[in-house]
């Protein structure tokens, strides 16, 4: 199961600035750097070059909801997925 969390850029930067107690501009630079490193790492190690929505089973927009609600949405999705998927037929 592939889950994608999305959040608009300004909200992400604000959250990081608040969490790390740093100025917005510093948080923005760190966020841009971190994201470019992540894109490079995924391309190098996993041959993933794009993160198109259609590649994910569940997408949660965390822009306007608190973390507990994000967790609840993912938990509900996983619970529904387990109920609807066929039994595991792996051999022990």
C-alpha positions in Angstrom: 0.0 0.0 0.0 1.3 3.4 -1.0 0.2 6.4 1.0 1.0 10.0 -0.1 0.8 12.9 2.4 0.4 16.3 0.8 0.4 19.8 2.3 0.8 23.2 0.6 4.3 24.6 0.7 3.7 27.6 2.9 1.9 25.5 5.5 4.8 23.0 5.6 7.3 25.8 6.0 5.3 27.5 8.7 5.0 24.2 10.6 8.8 23.6 10.4 9.6 27.2 11.4 7.3 26.9 14.4 8.6 23.4 15.4 12.3 24.3 15.0 11.9 27.9 16.3 13.6 29.3 13.2 12.7 32.2 10.8 10.4 31.4 7.9 13.1 32.0 5.3 15.5 29.6 7.0 12.8 27.0 7.2 12.0 27.6 3.5 15.6 27.0 2.5 15.9 23.9 4.6 12.6 22.5 3.2 13.6 23.2 -0.4 17.0 21.5 0.2 15.5 18.5 2.0 13.0 18.0 -0.8 15.6 18.1 -3.6 17.7 15.6 -1.6 14.7 13.3 -1.2 13.9 13.5 -5.0 17.5 12.6 -5.8 17.6 9.8 -3.3 14.4 8.2 -4.6 15.6 8.4 -8.2 19.0 6.9 -7.3 17.9 4.1 -4.9 14.4 3.3 -6.1 14.3 4.5 -9.7 11.3 6.7 -8.8 11.4 9.9 -10.8 7.8 11.2 -10.3 5.3 11.1 -7.5 2.1 11.3 -9.6 -1.1 10.8 -7.6 -2.2 7.8 -9.6 0.7 5.8 -8.2 -0.7 6.0 -4.7 -3.5 4.0 -3.0 -4.3 6.8 -0.6 -3.7 10.5 -0.6 -4.2 12.6 2.5 -4.1 16.4 2.3 -2.7 17.5 5.7 -2.8 21.2 4.9 -5.8 22.1 7.1 -6.2 19.1 9.4 -4.3 18.2 12.7 -2.0 15.3 12.9 -4.5 13.1 14.9 -7.0 13.5 12.0 -4.3 12.6 9.4 -3.5 9.4 11.5 -7.3 8.6 11.7 -7.7 8.9 7.9 -4.8 6.6 7.3 -5.9 4.1 9.9 -9.4 4.1 8.4 -8.1 3.5 4.9 -5.8 0.7 6.1 -8.7 -0.9 8.1 -10.9 -0.8 5.0 -8.1 -2.1 2.8 -7.6 -5.1 5.1 -11.3 -5.9 5.1 -11.5 -5.8 1.3 -8.3 -7.6 0.4 -8.1 -11.4 -0.1 -6.5 -13.5 2.7 -2.8 -13.8 2.7 -1.8 -17.0 0.9 1.9 -16.9 1.7 3.6 -20.1 2.8 5.4 -20.1 6.1 
